[in-house]
Amino acid sequence: MAAKQSTGSLAPVEADERLLVEAAQQDPRRFGELYEHHFERVYAYVARRVRTREEAEDVTSEVFQRALAGLPRFEWRGAPFAAWLFKIASNSLADRAKRTAKEREFYGLDDPPGADPQAPAAGHQEVERRAQLYRLVGELPADQRRVIVARFVEQKSIREIAQGLGRTEGAVKQLQFRGLGNLRSRIGQTHG
């Protein structure tokens, strides 16, 4: 682990940034200055790696939420503060890719190899699967059902759902997580 440097031996820009970080560590309300200073770079980094503006906004929001939560543990190690934010962004993007892959697998969006999508039996099975999923979503608790429908049917972002429900984005993510978990367990019960 690198020894902590005094701000006197740092370049002026790095010293200013370090003072901002230390101020935010002492008073989280000061994090806004770091947010303003780094938002555009983090957003641009994320936007180049996702498909839609809404995804870029969601991931960027998540990056700064994680950064604020982890700020007390942040230590200077010779790299700029932005490098830490980009690492958080990279991890957030990787987590999102894993979740998307699991959701695609869960919802059966990838056809199995050799499947003929034009076959009548496959069409009937798809209709049955969707009908069952629709019934199971309808059995979810009301808040979970609203979030699942808004997110996956209406294709709304976490932020849009949070605003519509008057909840925090974190609460909406938790409702989505619980709703998907409930759906998985109910599908598992019906299929043994």
C-alpha positions in Angstrom: 0.0 0.0 0.0 1.4 3.4 -0.9 2.1 5.8 1.9 -0.2 8.8 2.1 1.4 11.9 0.6 1.0 15.4 2.0 -0.9 17.8 -0.3 2.3 19.9 -0.5 4.1 17.5 -2.8 1.2 17.1 -5.3 0.6 19.0 -8.5 -1.8 21.9 -8.0 -4.8 20.2 -9.8 -4.3 17.0 -7.9 -3.9 18.8 -4.6 -7.2 20.7 -5.3 -9.0 17.4 -6.2 -7.6 15.8 -3.1 -8.9 18.6 -1.0 -12.3 18.2 -2.6 -12.3 14.5 -1.8 -11.2 15.0 1.8 -13.9 17.6 2.2 -16.5 15.2 0.9 -15.2 12.4 3.1 -15.8 14.7 6.1 -19.1 16.1 4.9 -21.0 14.0 2.2 -22.9 17.1 1.2 -19.7 18.3 -0.4 -19.8 15.3 -2.8 -21.7 17.5 -5.2 -18.6 19.3 -6.2 -16.9 16.1 -7.2 -20.0 15.0 -9.0 -20.1 18.3 -11.0 -16.4 18.0 -11.8 -16.5 14.4 -13.1 -20.0 13.8 -14.3 -19.4 14.5 -18.0 -16.3 12.3 -18.2 -18.0 9.4 -16.4 -21.2 9.8 -18.5 -19.2 9.8 -21.8 -17.3 6.7 -20.6 -20.6 4.9 -19.9 -22.5 6.1 -22.9 -19.9 4.6 -25.3 -20.5 1.2 -23.7 -24.3 1.0 -23.6 -27.0 1.1 -26.2 -29.4 3.8 -25.0 -29.3 7.2 -23.3 -31.6 5.8 -20.5 -29.1 3.0 -19.8 -26.2 5.6 -19.8 -28.2 7.7 -17.3 -29.0 4.7 -15.1 -25.4 3.4 -15.0 -23.9 6.9 -14.4 -26.4 7.4 -11.6 -25.4 4.1 -10.1 -21.7 5.0 -10.4 -22.1 8.1 -8.4 -24.3 6.4 -5.8 -21.6 3.7 -5.3 -18.9 6.4 -5.2 -20.7 8.3 -2.5 -21.3 5.2 -0.5 -17.7 4.1 -0.8 -16.1 7.5 -0.4 -15.2 7.0 3.3 -13.1 4.0 2.2 -11.4 5.8 -0.7 -7.6 6.2 -0.3 -5.1 8.1 -2.5 -2.8 5.7 -4.2 -1.1 7.8 -6.8 -4.0 7.6 -9.3 -6.5 10.4 -9.9 -9.9 10.3 -8.3 -11.4 9.9 -11.8 -9.6 6.5 -12.2 -11.5 5.3 -9.2 -14.8 6.5 -10.7 -14.0 4.7 -14.0 -13.3 1.5 -12.1 -16.7 1.8 -10.4 -18.2 2.4 -13.9 -16.5 -0.6 -15.3 -17.8 -2.8 -12.5 -21.3 -1.4 -12.8 -21.3 -2.1 -16.6 -20.0 -5.6 -15.9 -22.7 -6.2 -13.3 -25.4 -4.9 -15.7 -24.2 -7.2 -18.5 -24.4 -10.2 -16.1 -27.9 -9.2 -15.0 -29.0 -8.7 -18.7 -27.6 -12.1 -19.6 -29.5 -13.7 -16.7 -32.7 -11.9 -17.6 -32.4 -13.1 -21.2 -31.9 -16.6 -20.0 -34.8 -16.3 -17.5 -37.2 -15.0 -20.1 -36.0 -17.4 -22.8 -35.1 -14.7 -25.3 -32.3 -16.8 -26.8 -33.6 -19.7 -28.9 -32.0 -23.1 -28.2 -29.7 -24.3 -30.9 -31.5 -26.1 -33.7 -34.9 -24.8 -32.7 -37.2 -24.0 -35.6 -39.1 -20.8 -34.7 -41.6 -21.5 -37.5 -42.6 -24.8 -36.1 -46.3 -24.8 -34.9 -45.4 -26.6 -31.6 -42.7 -24.0 -30.8 -45.3 -21.2 -31.4 -47.8 -22.9 -29.2 -45.2 -23.5 -26.4 -44.2 -19.8 -26.7 -47.8 -18.7 -26.3 -48.2 -20.9 -23.3 -44.9 -19.7 -21.7 -45.9 -16.1 -22.1 -49.4 -16.7 -20.8 -47.9 -18.4 -17.7 -45.5 -15.6 -17.2 -48.3 -13.1 -17.5 -50.3 -14.9 -14.9 -47.3 -15.2 -12.5 -46.6 -11.4 -12.9 -50.2 -10.8 -12.1 -49.8 -12.7 -8.8 -46.9 -10.6 -7.6 -47.4 -8.0 -4.8 -48.7 -4.8 -6.3 -45.5 -2.7 -6.0 -43.3 -5.5 -7.5 -45.8 -6.0 -10.3 -45.9 -2.3 -11.2 -42.1 -2.2 -11.3 -41.7 -5.4 -13.4 -44.4 -4.2 -15.9 -42.9 -0.7 -16.2 -39.4 -2.0 -16.6 -39.8 -4.9 -18.9 -43.1 -4.3 -20.7 -43.1 -0.5 -20.9 -39.3 -0.4 -21.2 -39.0 2.5 -18.7 -35.7 3.4 -17.0 -35.2 2.9 -13.3 -35.3 6.7 -12.9 -38.6 7.0 -14.8 -40.2 4.3 -12.6 -38.9 5.9 -9.4 -40.3 9.3 -10.4 -43.7 7.7 -11.4 -44.0 5.8 -8.1 -42.5 8.6 -5.9 -39.8 6.2 -4.7 -36.0 6.3 -4.7 -34.1 4.6 -7.5 -32.6 2.2 -4.9 -36.1 1.2 -3.8 -37.2 0.5 -7.4 -34.1 -1.6 -8.0 -34.9 -3.6 -4.8 -38.5 -4.1 -5.9 -37.3 -5.3 -9.3 -34.8 -7.7 -7.7 -37.5 -9.1 -5.4 -40.1 -9.3 -8.2 -37.7 -11.3 -10.4 -36.7 -13.5 -7.5 -40.4 -14.2 -6.8 -41.0 -15.0 -10.5 -38.0 -17.4 -10.6 -39.2 -19.3 -7.6 -42.8 -19.5 -8.9 -41.6 -20.7 -12.3 -39.4 -23.3 -10.5 -42.4 -24.5 -8.5 -44.6 -24.9 -11.5 -41.9 -26.7 -13.5 -40.6 -28.8 -10.6 
